[in-house]
Amino acid sequence: MLKDIIKYISKNKLSYLLVTISLLIEYSILLVPTKIIQFIVDEITNGTLDFNKLMLSLFILLVSTVIAYFAGYYWIYKLYTMSNTFLFELRLKMFEKFLNMRQSFYSKFKTGDMLTRFTNDGKDYQVILGYGATNFLFAIAYIIFVLPAMFAISIKISLIASMPIIIGGIIIYNSGKKYDSIAEKEREALSNLSNEVLEMVEGVRVIRAYSNSQTAYKIFKEKTNSLRKMNNNLAFYSAVFAKFPNILSGLCMVIVVYFGAYSLFKGELSLGQLIAIQLYSLMLLAPMWILTEFILVYKMAKVSHQRINELLNTSDDLSEDGIVEIQSINTIKFKNYSFKYNSKLPLSLENINFTLNKGETLGIIGKTGSGKTSLIRQLLVQFPIGDGEILINEIPLEKYKRSSVEKLISYVPQEHFLFSKSVLENIKIGKEDASEEEINSAIKSAAFDSDIENLSEGMNTLVGEKGVSISGGQKQRILIARAFLKNSDLLILDDSLSAVDAKTEQKIISELIKLRSDKTNIIVTHRLSAIKNANKVIVMDNGNIVEYGTPDELFDKKGWYYEQYIRQDLEGGER
């Protein structure tokens, strides 16, 4: 953690240099009041204080106070703004990580855990550069300026008075190890609680439907109570640390009073020096309190830093990004390709071979769990490339820069996710600078134009979080409109017509064939009617291609495709 903090300070060395200068100015001036009191007391004792000396002393005191105020204001303000910048850059770094990682990364962290690291851990880490750094510099500056001033008066008293501070620091540091352990468990419990809340919110309708509200409430109560107990343990250690300096400060005061008075009686100190060293010892009480607070902040920041670094250093296991920029997709070829999600699982895809040319539409069908979506995920590079080859324009897929491939693909997944924005904003994700004519054309092609008229505010209607205010069919058609608007080289519909009726499906497929006759399309479906006009059809089973050809060729083979054709034809003509 210290290396990362030093790296950030080095990057902003000018700002931190100004902070240091302002700090030195403030705390060097803070010694002035004590010096003036010492001077006035000694002048009174010697009977040499006059009006001019008194007024000059008061003037110096007033000016030094004003200068110290503005110097203190600057370095504290600057320190906090720099810590806010640090948090801003840290969260940008984490968010960029989220955007660039593929599916295998997200299987390693739960959503609530990532959210906790992004918010709570980020904030606790930032505190070390704001509130924590303020406390640390405040305490160190007091010690740097006050101790020499004390030693200048009496080395013996200063050494003895410093011992409680040293002993206390050792005790607090060693006790902090227990605090570390509790703080780490507390943060893990908070992450688990966040996951629990997210799952409950997402599944609240299912919970109510199965009358499990009380069970869910009981589980949540138990987890929250466990977190409360951990926080109480942290509060216990915080209270112990916070009050421990009281003992040290009382001991320090006794030492200074006893040895100071003894030195005064022996004539080793003047009355002004005795008062000054007493004031200095009082000034040292503040660093005791503040360093204790800093240690607690440091411990919490250390835990948060470890959790954030774990997230930032975790890979999605993909190979290094390629360097070739792709301009268009002309051919897609799988050659003897096999894939498994991890070494412990069986093959999800085995010996896949097919070629898809520009302007062709490929249909992919098969039983549930046959490997259809796994095949699509290979083109999206959501997981590490398996064995064999995936070639685009006769060049291995991994040679291309991933972002350049993504620009040429429109993907409509099975899970129809919508953002908490308007219908228009969700559609324009496909092309943010799209004209009104382009948007209307995409909506019409997705057979969503009649639905727009029935929405309360048309295209400006808010769909709600994850699209909860509209039907499943409407969600799918908004996503399809988004894909049509992007008008990319490759369009992938992954079972994206399951929530629409046969008539609407045929309308969308007809528009797709008409508008994208010169582009490549892949349609994953369970209904053969969606791929009856496809150039090629793949039938998947247990990760293998068991049938491959045109719809007519597969019908003539009288295999699985033929059986589904007959069954779906008998069930209502949906072929």
N, C-alpha and C positions, 0 to 999 in steps of 0.2 A: 504493500500500500504506500509506504513512504517513497518508493521509487517513482510511482505514478504521480504522487503529489509534487515531488521535486521536479519531475518532468514538466508538469503543468506550470509550476512557478517559473521554471527556466524559460518556458515559451512566452511568459508574460513578465519577464524580468524587470522591464521599465516600470510597470505598474506596482510591482512588489518592492522595487527600490524606493519609489515615492512613499509607499506605505511605511517602509523602514525609517526613512528620513523623518517623516511626520511623527512616527512613534518616538524616535529619539528626542525630537524637539519637545514633545509633550512631557515625557517622563523626566527629562533633565530639568525642565521648568518646575515640575511638581516638587522638587527638592527645595525650591526657593522659599515657600512659606515656612518650612521648618527652620531653614537657615536664618530667616528674618526673626522668627520667634526666639531662636537661640541668641541672636544679636541683641534684640531688645531686652531680654531677661538679663543678659550679662551687663548691658549698659545701665540698666536700672540698679543692678547689684553694685556696680562700681560707682554709681551716682554721676554718670557722664551723659545720660540721655537728655537731649534737648528737643525742642519743637521741630527744628529743621530735620534732624535725624529721624524723628518719628514720622514726619510727613513724607520724607523721601522713601522710607521703608514701606509705608502704606501705598505709595504710588507704584513702587516696584512690584509689590504684591498684587495690585490691581492689574497692571499691564501683563504680568506673567500669567495671571489667571485667564485673561482674554486670549492670549497667544496659545496657551495650553488647550483651551476649549476648541479653538478653530483647528489646531493641529490634530486633536483627538477626534473631532468630527470628521476630518478628511480621511484619516487612515481607517477608521471603523467603516465609514460609508464605502470607501474603495474596496475594502476587504470583503464586505457583503456583496457588492456588485460583482466582484470577481468570482465569488463562490456561486452566485446565481448563473453566471456565464459558464462556470464549470458544469453545473447541473444541466444547463441547456445543451452543452456539447455532449455530455455523457448520454442524455436521453436521445439525442439525435443519432449517436453512435449505436445505441441499442435498437432504435427503431429501424435504422438502416440494416442492421443485422437481421431483424425480423423480415424485412422486405426481401433480402437477398437469399435467405435460407429456403431450402426445399423441404419436402414433406418429412423426410427422415429426421430432420432437426426437431420438428414439432412433436414427433413421437417420443422425444426424450424429456420434454417438459410439459406439465399440465398448464392450461390457460391461466388458472388462478395464480399458479406459482410464478409464471412469467409476468403477470400483472403486478404482483407483489414486489418482484425484483425491480420492475420498471418504476414503480411509484415509491413505496416505503423505503426500499433499500437505496434507491437513488437519492432520496431526501436525507436519509441518515448518513450516507456517505458524504453528501454535500456539506452537512453540518460541520464536519471537521475543518473545512476551509473557510467557514463563516463564523459561527458562534464558537466552535472549538478553537480556531486560530486566534480569535479575539481574546478568549480566555488565556490561551497559552502565552501569547505575546504580552498581554497585560501582566500576567504573573512573572514572566521572565524579565520584563522591563523593570518591574518593581524590585526584583532581586538584584538585577545588574546595577541599578542606581542606588538602591537603599543600602545594600550590604556594604559597598565601599565607603558610603558616608558614615555608616556605623563603625566600620573598622578604623576610619580616620579619627574617630573619637576615642574608641577603646577596642583594641584587638581581642583582649581577654573576654570581655562581656559579649562581644559580637560572636566569637567562636562558640561560647557556651549557649548563647541564645539560638544559634543555628542548628544545634543538635536535634531538638524536637522535630524540625522540618525534615532533616535527613532521615531520621528514624521513621517518621510518619510516612514519607514517600515510599520507603521500602515495604512497609506493612501494607499500604494501599495497593501497590503494584502487585504484590504476591496474592493478595485477596482478590484481585481482579480476574484471576484465572477462573475462579468459580463463576464469576459474573459472565465471562465469555461463553461458558458452556450453557448457562441458562438462556442467555441472549440468542444463541444459535437455535436452541430448541424452540424458543418463543417465535422466532421468525419462520421456522418450518411449520409450526402449528398455525400461524397466521396464513401461510400459503395454502395449507390444507383447508382452512376455513373458507378462504376465497374460492377455492375449487368447489367446495360444498355449496356455497351460495350461488355460484354460476350454474351449477347443475340443477339446483332447485328452481331457479328462475326459468331456465330453459325448459325444464320438464314439469312446470307447475300444473299444466293442464292434464298431463298423464297422472300426476300425483292425486289430483282431485278426482279424476275419473275412476281411479282404483281405491278411493277413500283412504289414502295413505298420508293425509295431512298431519295427523297426530304423530305418526311414526317419524315422519320427516322433521317435525318440530322437536321431538324428543332427541333425535340424533344431533340436530343443530344445537340444542341446548347443552348436550353433553360436551360437544366440541368447544362451544363458547365458554363453558365453565372451566374446561381444561386450560384454555388460553388465559382465562381470568386468573387462575392459580399461578400460572407461569409469570404473568405480569405482576402479581402480588409478590412473588419471589424476587423479581427484579426491583420492585419498589422497596423491599426489605434491605437489599444490598445497597440501593441508592441512599436510603435513609441512614444506614450505618456509615457509609462513606461521607455523607453530607455532614453528619454530626461529629465525626471523628476529629476534625480540625479544632473543635471546641476544646477538647482535652489538650491538644498540642498548643493552642494559643494561650490557654490558661497557664500552662507550664512555662511557656516562653515569657509571659508577663511576670510571673513570680521570680524567674531567674534575673530578668532585667532590673526589677525593683530591688531585689535583695543585693545583687552585686553592684548596682548603680549607687544605691544609698551607701554601701560600704566604701566605695571609691570616693564618694563625696565627703564623707567624714574624714578620710585619710588625706583629702586635698588633691586627689588625683584627677578629679573632675570638677568643673564649675557647675553652678546651678543651671545655667543655660545649656551646658552640654548634657547634664542629666535629663533635663526635659526633652532635649533634642533626641537623645538615644531612646527615650521612652516613646516619643512620637514615631520614631523610625521602627521600633518594635511593633507598634500598633499597625503601621503601614504594612509590615510583613505578614500580618494576619490575613489580609486580602489574598495574597498569592496562595496561602495554604488552602483556603476555601476554593479558590478558582482552579488550582491544579487538580484538586479532587474532582471537581466537575469536569475538567478536561479529560481526566483518565476515563471517566464513564463515557463521555462522548467518543473518545478514541476507541474504546472497546467496542461500542456499538457500530462505529464506522468500519472497524476492521472486519466484523462479521458481515456487514453489508458489502464491503469491497470483495470479499471472498465469493459471495453469492453472485455478484454482478460479473466478476471475472470468469466464474464458471460458465455463465451464460454466454459471455462474449467469446470465450475460448472453445466452446463446444462447436464442433463441425457438423455439417449435414452429410459428411462422408462422401461428398461428390469430389471428383477429380478437379484439378485446377481448371479454371475457365479457359476456353479456347481463345484464339486471337483472330480467327477468320471472320470477316463480316459478310453475312449472307444478304443478298439483295432480293432474291425471289426463290420460291420453292417450285422446282420443275419435276423432280422425281423423288419419291420416298421408297426406300428399299430395305427390307429386313432380310439378313442372310444368316441362316443357322443360329438364330438368336434365342438365348435362354436367360431366364432371370428368376432370382429368389429375393425376398425382402430381407432376409438375414440368414446367416449360416446355419441356424438351428431349424429353419423351416424348409419344407420341400419346395421344389421348383414351382413357381407360379406361371411361368411361361417356358415352353420347351420346344426347341428346334423350329422357330417361327421363320417362314420364308414367304414373302410376297413382294410385289412391286406395284406402286401406285403412281400414275403419271398425272401431270398437270391437266386439269379439265375433267378428270374422272371423279366419280363418286363411289366410295367404298362403303358397303354395309357390313356391320359386324353384329352377329347374333350368336346366341348360345344360352345354355341354362344359367341360372343364377350361380355365381361363383366359378364360372368356367374360365375366367381370365380376361374378359372383355375390357374392363376398366384398367386392369394391370397393363394391358397392351397399350392403351391410350396414354397412360402415365409415362411410358418410355419416350414418346415424342415430346412430352411436356418437360422431360428431364426432372421429374420430381424426386427420383431416386437415383443412386449410382448406376451407371451403365453396366449391364450384365455381360455374359459371354456371347461371342458372335459379333455381328456388326449391324448398326443402323446407319444407313447412308442417305444423305440428302444431297441431291445433285452429284452423286457418286463420291462424296466426301464424308468421312465418318462424322457423326453428329457431335461428338465430343471435341472436334477440332474447331467448331464454330463458337463464337462469342454468344453465350446463352441469351443475353438481352436482345441481340439482333435476330435470333430465332423467334423469341417471344413476340416481337413486333409483327411477325408474319403469320401469327396464329390467333384465331378467335376460338375460345373454348367455353362451351356451355355445360357445366357439370351436372351430375345427378342431384347434388344438394343445391337447391336454388336459393342462394344467399343474396339478400339485398341489403343495402346500407340504409341507415335511418335518415333518408333524404327524400326529395320529391321523386315522382316517376321520371320526370325529365332529367334530373341530375343522375339518376341511376342509369338511364339509357345513354347519356352523353359520356359516361365513362369510356364507352367504346371509341369515341372521337370527340374530344372536348371542344374543338373549334368547328363542329359540324353546323351546317346551315339549317334553317328551318325546313327547307325542302327535303334535305337529306334525312332529317329526323322523322318527318312525316312519312317518307317513303319506307324507312326501316320499320316504323310502327305498323304500317299497312301490310308490309311483307310478313310481319310476325303475327298477323291477324289480331292485332290488339286495338285497332282504330275504333271499333264499336264499343269496346270497354272504356276507352278514354272518355267517350261522351257520357257514360254513366257514372264516372267518378265525380265526387263532390266539387273538386276544383280542377278537373281536367288533368293536364300533365303536371300541374303544380301541387297535386295531391301528395301529402306525406304518406309514405307507405308504412311508417312505423318501424321499430327495431326489428331487423331480420324479416321485414315484410309481413308482420303479423296482421295488418289491417286489410290484406287482400288475399284472394284464393290461391291455391297451389298452381292452377292453370294460368292465372294472371301473372304470377311470379315467373313461371317458365317463359311466357311470351315476352315479358320485359327483358329477360336475359337474352332471348333470341333476337329481339329488336336491337339490343346492344351489340350483339355479334354481327348482325347484318349491317349496322352502321359502321363498324370498323372495316368491313369489306376486305378482309385480309386474304392472303394467298391460300391459307388452309383454315377451313372451318370444321370444328369437331363438336358434334352434338352427342353427348354421352347420356343416353336414355333421357333426353331432354323434352320428349313429347308424351311422357307417360301420364301427365295430368290433364291432357287436352282430349277432346272427343275426336272421333275418326274424321268427321267433316273438317274440323279446324286443322287437324294434322295434315290432311291432304292439301289444304289451301297453303299451309306453310311450306310443305315439300314442293309443291308446284312453283311457288315463288323462288324457292332455293334453286331448283333446276333451271328456271328461266334467268334469274339474276346472276347465277354463279356457274354458268356453263363453261366459262373459260378458266375457272379456278378449281382447286382441289377440295373435296368434301369427304368427311368421314362421319357416318351415322351409326351410333351404337343403339340398338333397340331390341325390344322383345316382340314388337308387332311387325310382321313382314310387309304390311301395307306401306310402311315408311321407307322401305328400300326396294320396292318393286321396280323402280326406274334406275336403280344403281347399276354402274358399269360392272362392278365386281362385288361379290359377297363372300365373307369369311364366316364359317361356322366354327365356334370355339367349344372345346370340351376338355375340362381338366388341364387347362393351360396349353392345349395343342390345337392346331388347325386340322379339323377332321374333314371339312369340306371346303372347297374353294372354286369359284367360277362365277358365271353370270347367273342371274335368277333362273333363266330358262334351263341352263345346264344343270343347276342343282335340283330343279324340279324333276328333270328327266332321270337323275340318279336315284331318285326315290329313297333318299336317306332322311336325316333329321329335318332338313329344310322342307322336304316334301311332306313329312308327317305334320309339321307345324302349319304348313300351308293348308292342308286339308282340314286340320282341327280349327284353325282360325276362320277359314271359309265357312265351315259348318256353324261356327259360333256367331256369325253375323256378317260375313262378307268382308271382314277387315283383313285384306290380304296385302 
